[in-house]
């Protein structure tokens, strides 16, 4: 079933052509990734489809009744709203029923409101959805619904926007870099969720493991044309290389054909036959094809690294805490040349504090940190590049000098350096605020590397960079002769670059694990399985699992418990009314009949609950 048809849409900003007419469709159940170089218009294309922007030409047609949710790279949320208000604004009616029921539970004296809320839960079949909803909040660590958006971190805002998009239960979910700002544990959960759920997805992501495991189709925007690959990311890479080889072969044939036709054109007299005129017309088409050039430029990374002495950084019994929260506790490590260290751990476990201690922007509470005399940091932070208002791209680089030193005494001009980072002469005079997210990150990377560091710290370097640039960066880092520390949620990047990990466990504990991220996950999962096996042996876990009540049985029990609680409240309320001295004999009789009915119902529900409880033991 076709959900969406995109027909001939294009977009320009002034003289800049973002993309020329594009057409494609999305059917129910497809999980599609859109891949293109930075600046090709991926985000713009998603916004147009999500009706957050308009195209200059063409149409975006949805099947009637199609619900669409859009997760932006940087979600825009009302800072004055609470987490709960943002979630309820998703437009899911069942959520409002659940919220009303939760409030009724907090006010047990109002039996009428509780009864109405309870009946609404039944009518909307909200019991199952309530369980899913609470699981989602728990997985995304959004349990405190009273927090205001203004107090949330960037990662919390991204998780809140993701939660809201998922709860809308859309027919089509559009995601722009969904893994940005999520920690590794949450990315793995989201990956498993998308694999399991029958969703229709259109996403832009640089996470290559995510692409491989979630997406069943790749659409590549290359040189203004769309190419579709029905398969995983690895299948796409294989078929893309075959396509490029085929195009190269065809281009070679076209050039030889053009040379022959050009020679014929030069030999022809002025008076031409009808046949020769037709051949002349064809010559123009052949000429256009022969002169086409693929834009195969890649970022060229090169630095003239500062001389590296024998001593880099030594950490001796370093301790750091904020109040009662311990970040580091008696930590020792001697950083060596060619160290390739990855840092992983949950948000709030102390990773950023550790980097600040290393770079001397924060002082330890105890112990000492000794830095070598020749040490020069290159620190790529999550915050990205800081620019002055109306600053142009070339002006950012010229702050470091008109000429930048390279290896072996060579120099390069600021303009030439920017060209190596894929900023052509025209783009160099654009305002920085006009750059795409990926282009800004590429410019920032340039400013970090031209300072010629010998100790490189990269905090989430893969966010917003296209896959081509990531491959170049990975190859550069593999040959980087200094010390390297990487904090990244990109598992593919970590696996390729690092050879051991600092695993931040919390409460001041840091484990030095010898291996990359995939090695650690294999080790961690096997350790967890061993612990589970031991627990099973101690408490006869296997027997418990065999007799564990089904989900349906648990749901019935929960419903009975809620009904019993409501009846007990009603019983107590009626009993208290007998104390009213103004009651007439008729009032007392009616009250007694109502009380008896409630007590009988309560007894029936209690007996039913007991019987079902015994069945599930």
N, C-alpha and C positions, 0 to 999 in steps of 0.2 A: 504494500500500500504506500503510494507516494505521499509524503507529508509536505514537501517543499520543492518548488521549481524556481531556479534562478535563471533569468533569461536576459542576456546581453547587458549586464550592469557594468558601469565604468565609473571612475572617480578621478577628478583632478583638483589640485589646490593651486590656483594661479596658473603659472606656466608648468608646474610639476604634474606629470601624469603618474598617478599612483598605480592604476591598472586600467587596461583597455577592456572592451566588452568581454565578459566572462559568462558562461552558462554551465549549469550542472543541476542535479537533483539529489534529494535525500529521501530514502524510503524508510519505513518503520523498521526498527531493529538494527539499523546500520550503526557502526561505531567508527566514525571517520576522523582522521587527523589531517589538518591542513599544514603543509610544510612549505616554507619559502625563506629566502634570505631576509635579513633585517632590512626594513625600509621598503619591502615589496607590497605592503598594504594588508598584511594578514589581519591585524586588529581592526582596520577600517572595514574590511570585508565582513568580519564577524558582526560589527556594529550595525552595518547596513541590513544584514539578515535578521538581526535581533530588533530592528526598527529603532535603534538608538541613533542612527544617522541615515542620510538619504543618498542615493546614487544620482549621478548626472544623467545617465541613460538606463534603459531597461526596466525590468520588473522583478519583484520578489513575490511569488504567489504561494500562499499556504493553503493546504486542504482545510475546508471549513471546519471550525471547532478545534483546530490544533492549538494546544497550549505550549507556549515557548518560555523557557527560563534562560537568563543570560548571566553568567558570572564574569565580570570584568576583571582585568589585571589588577586594577586598583579600585575596589568597590567604593561607591559614593553613598555613605549612610548618614542619616540625620544624627548629629552628635548629641542632641538632647533626648533622643529616644533611648529606651532601655532595650536590652537583648530580647526580652519577651515581646515588646511592641514591634520590633523589627520582624521577628518570626511570625507574629500574628498578621502582620501586613502582607505576608506572602499570598493571602487570598484563599488559603485552604480553610473551608468552612468547618471541617472536622477539628482543626486546631482550636478554633474558637469554642467548640463544644467541650473539648478537653480542658481548656483554660477555665471555663465556667464551672466544670465539675471539680477541678482542683481547688478553686476558691470556695465552693460549697463544702468541701471536706474540712476546710480551715474554720468554718463557722457551723458546727454541728447543731447549735440551738435552732437554727432556721431550717426546720424539717421540710417545709414546703419547697424552699429553694433547692434543698438537696434532692428531693424526690423528682423535681422537674429536671435537674441536671442529670440525675441517674437515668431517667427515661430517655433523655436526649442522647446519652451515650449509647443506649440500646438501639434507638431509631437510626442513628448514623453509623452503627456497627463500629464504634470508635475504640472498643477495647483492644483489638489487635493493633490498630494504628497508634494508640497510646504507648504500647510497648515499643513499637518501632521508633516512635518519636523520642522516647526517653533514652533508648539505646543510641540514637543518632547524637543527641545532646551530650551523652556521656563520652562517646568516641571522639567527638570534636571538642571536648573539654569546655562545654558551655553550660555547666550546671547552675551557675548563679545568674538567674534570669533578670535580677533587679539591677545589674550593672548598666551604667550608661555608656553609650558608644564612645563618648568623649574620653572615657577612662581606659579604653581598650588599646592594646598594642596593634601594630600593623598585622601581625599574624592572627590575633584574635578577631580582627575585623574581617580578614579573608575567610576565616573559619565560619564566622557568623553569616557572611554573604553566601558561602557554600551551603550551609545548613538551610538557609531560607530558600535557595534555589532547588535543593533536593526535596524539601517539604512541599513545594508547589506541585509535585507529582506531574511534571511536564511531559508532553508527548515528544518534545525535542529539547534537549539540554545543550546549550552552547557555552563552552568553557574557554576562557583565554588565560593560558598558563595556570591551570588549577593547582599545580604542586608548589608554586611560589609561596613562600612564608609558612609552609607546612613542614613539621619535623618528619624524620624518616619513618617513625612508627605510624604516624598519621597517613603518610603517603602510601605505605604498604596496606593500611586498612582501606583507603579510598580505592586503591588498585583492585583489591579483592572485591570490594562492593560493586564496582563497575563491571567486573568480570561476571559476577553472580546475577546482578539485576538485569532485567530485560528492558534496557533503556535505549533510546536513540540519541547518539552523541555526535556533536561536531566540536572538535577542540583544536586549539593551538597549544602545543607543549614542546619543550626541548628535552624532556626527560625520556631518554631512549629506552630504558627498561619499561617505563609506563606505556610508551608507544608500542613496544613489542608485545606486551602482555594483554593490553586492553583493546587496542584498535584492530579492526578487521579489514580496514580499507584506508589507503593513503591517497590524498589529493595533493599534488605538488603544483605550485604556481612558479613556473620557470620561464624567464624571458617573455613574460606576458601571456603565456599559454598554460592551460590546465592539463595535467596528465593524471589519470586515475590508475591506481594499482590495487587490485582486489586481493589483499593478503596482509601479512604482518609487516613490521618495519624491516626485518631482515630480507623478506621477499622484495620489498620496495627497493632496497639498496641494490640487490642483485639485478632486478629488471631495469632500474634507472641506469646502471652502468652499461647494460646491454643497449638501452635506448641511445645513450650518448655515443657509444661506439658506432652504432648504426648511422646516427646523424653525421658523425665524422666521416664515415665511408661515403655517404651520400654527398656531403659537402665537397669531398675530394673529387668525386665524379663530376659534380656540377662545375667545379673550377676548370677541369680539363675540357669539358664541353664548352664552357664559356671561352676558353682560349681558342678553340677551333672556330667558334662562331665569330669571335672578334677578328680572327685572321680572314675569314670569309667576307665580313663586313668591309674590311679595308681594301679587298680586291674588287668589290663590286663597282660597276660603272654607275653613273647618275641615272640613266634610264633603266628602270627596273620592271620586271614582269609582275603580274598579280601574285604568282607563287613566291617571288622574292620579297614582296611587300609583307606577306604573311610571315615569312621567316624573320624579317626585320622586327615585326611586332613581338614575336616569340623571344627574340634576342633580349629585349628589355626585361622580360620576366626572368630569363636565365641570368642576366647581369645582376639583378636585384638579389637573387638567391646566392650567387657566387660571392657577392660582396658582404653578405651577412656575417657578423662576428658574434660569437658567444661571449658574454661577459663572465669570464672564468677567473677574474681576479680574486685572490684570497688575501686575507690580512697577512702582512709580513712582520713577524715579531723578531726583534733583535735588540740586544742591549749590550752596553759596554760595562759589564759588572765591575763594581768597585773591588779592589784587591781584598781578598779574604784572608784574615790572619788565622792563627792556630786556635784562638779562643773566640767563641761566638757568644753563647749565653749559658751561664751556669745558675741553676736554681737550687738553693740550699735550705732545706727545712722551711719552705715558704708556707705561710698561713694567711688566710684572709677570711673575714666574716663580716656580715652586716647584721648587727644585733645578735640574735640567737641563730641566724641562718649561716651555717658554715659552708664556705665555698671551696677553700683549700685547707688541707691540714697536713702540715709537715711534709710538703711535696719536694722531692728531689729529682732533678733531671739535668743532664749535661748535653746540650744541643751540639750536634756534629755536622760537619760539612756533608752535603748530599742527604741529610735527613729528609724523609718524605712522610710527614705526619698528617693523618686525618683526625679531625676532632668531631666526635658524635656525642649526643646526649639529649635528653628532653629539654624543652624550653625552661629556663630558670635554674638549670643545673650548674651554671657558672662559666659557660664557654666564653661569653663576651668579657666577663671580668678577668678571666685568664689571659686573654689577648691584651687587655689594657695593662695588666701587670707586666707582661712581656715588653710592651712598647713604652713603658715608664709613664703612662698617662694616669696610672693608679699605683699607690704605694702599698706594699704588703704590711700586714699587722705584725708578722714575725718572720724570722729567717732573713735571707738576703738573696738578691739577684745580681750577679756579676756579668757585665756586658763587655765584649771585646772592643778594643780601640778602633778597629777598622769596620765595626758593624754599621750597616746602613739598611734601614727598614724600607720596604715597599709595602704599604698597607692598603689593600683594596677592601673598603668597608661596604656594608649593606646599604648605607645611606646614599652612596653614589657620589656623583660629581656635584660640587658646590660652585655655582656660577654667579657672576654679577648680573644685575638686570640688563637686558639688551646686549649681552656679550655674544660675540660671534665665535664660531668654532676656531678660526685661525688665531684669535686673540687669546684663547685659553692656552694654546701651545706656545705662543710667543712670550708668555709670562716666564717660560723656562729658558728663553733665548731664541734668537733668530736662527742659530745653527745648533744642532744637537750632536754630541760626540757618539760615534759608533765604535765597533771593534777595529783594532789595528790602526788607530790614529785617524780613521776616516771621519768625515762630518757630513751631515745632511741638513738641508734647510727645513724649517717648520712646515712649509708647503709640501715638500717631498715626503716628510714623515707622515703627514696626514693622508697623503695618497697611498702610502703603504697600509694605512688603516682604513682604506676604502672610502675616503672622503675626497671626491674630485674637486677641482679648483672652484667650481660653482658652489658646491655644498660647503666648502670651507668658509664662505662668506654668509652662510645662513645663521640665523640666531639659534643659540643652543636650545632654547625652549621649543623650537619648531621640530627638533629631532625626535625620531621614534624612541621608544624605550630601549630597544637594542642598540641603536646608534649612540645614544647617550652613554650606555655602558661600555661600548667600544671606545668612545672618546676618553672615558674615565680610565680604562685599562691602559690607554696610551700615556696618560699623564702619570700613572704609577710606574710604568716600565721605563720611561725616559729619564727617571731619576737614578737609574742604574743601581738598584738595590742588590744586596747579596743575601738578605734575609727577607723572603717574600711571604706575606700573610694574605691569604685570599678568603674573605668572608662572604660566602654565597656568590661566587664569581659567575656561575652559570645562568643566573636569573636573566631572562630577556635576550640572551645571546643566541643567535641562530646556530644550527647544528654544524654548518661549515666552519664558522668561527671557533666553535668549541673544539672541533678536531684539530685546528691549527694551534689553539691554546694548549691542548693536551700534548701535542708533539713538542711544542716549545718547552713546556714544563718538564717533560721527560729528560730533556737535555740541559735543563737549568743547573748550573754547577754549584749554586748556593744552597741554603737551607730553605725548605718550603713547608708551610703549615696551611692546611685547607680545612675550612668549615663549609660543608656543603650537604644539601639534601639530595643532590644528584648522585644516585648510587653508581651509575655507569662511570661518571667522572672520577668518583672516589676509587672505584675498582682499578681504573687504568693508571691513576697517578700515585697513590700512596702505598707504602709498604708496611706501615704499622699505624695503629690507632691509639689515641687517648680517649678512653670511654669514660665520660662523666656520669657517675652513678648517683650523684647527689650526696648531701651531708659530708662534703669534703673528700669523697673517695674518687680517685681517678685510676683506672686500670690501663696499663700499657699492653695492648694486645698485638701480637706479632702476626700481622696479615692485613688484607684489605677488608672492605665492608662485607662482601659476600662470604668471605672466610668467617668473619665474626658472626654473621647471621646463622650460618651452619652450626658453628660452635654453640651459640646461644640457644638455638632451638633444640640441639641434642642434649644440652645441659638441663633445659626445662623439661624435656621428656623423661630424663633420668630422675629428676625430682618428683615428677608426677607418678612415676612407677613406684618409687619408695612410699609415697603417700598412700597409693592404692593398697600396697601390701600391709600397711599399718592399720587401715580402717576398713578393710574388706570392700574397697571401692567398687570392685567389679559387681558384687552382689547388690550394692546400692544402685548402680547404674541400670541393672536389669529391672529393678522394681521402681525406677523413677517414674513419677506420674507424667502422662503425656501433656503436651502443651494445652490441648483442649480441656483436660481434666483440671489443670491448674487454673485455667480461665474461669471454669464453672465455680471452683472453690473460691476464687477471688470475688466473683460476683455475689456468691452466698454470704461471704464475710461482710461485704458492703451492705447487703440487705439486712443482715442481722444487726449490724451497727446502727442502721437507720431505725429499725424496729425498737431497739433498746432505748434509743433517744425518744421515740414517740411514746413508749411505755412510761418512761420517767416523767415526761411532760404531762401525760394524762393523770398519773398518780398525784403530781403536785397540784393539779387543778382541784382535787377533792378538798384541799385545805381552804378553799374559798367559802366563807360562811354565807355569802349571799346566794348560793346556788339553791334553786327550787328542787322539789322532789323529782319533777320531770327531768330537770337538767342532770341530777345525780344518776337517774335511771339511764338516760341516754349516754352519759359518760361511762357508766359501768359496762354497758353493751359494747361501746367502742373499745374500752380497755380489754374486755374479754376477747374480742376479735383480734386485737393486736397480739395478745398473749398467745392465743391459739396459733396464729400465723408464725409467731416467733418460735414456738415449740416445734412446728413442722419444719421450718427452715434450719433450726439447730440440729434436729434429728437427721435431716438430709445431709447437713455439713459433716456430722459425725460419721455417717455411713460412708460417704465419699472419701473422707479422710482415712478411714480404716482400709478401704479398697486400694488406696495408693501407697499404703505403708509396706 
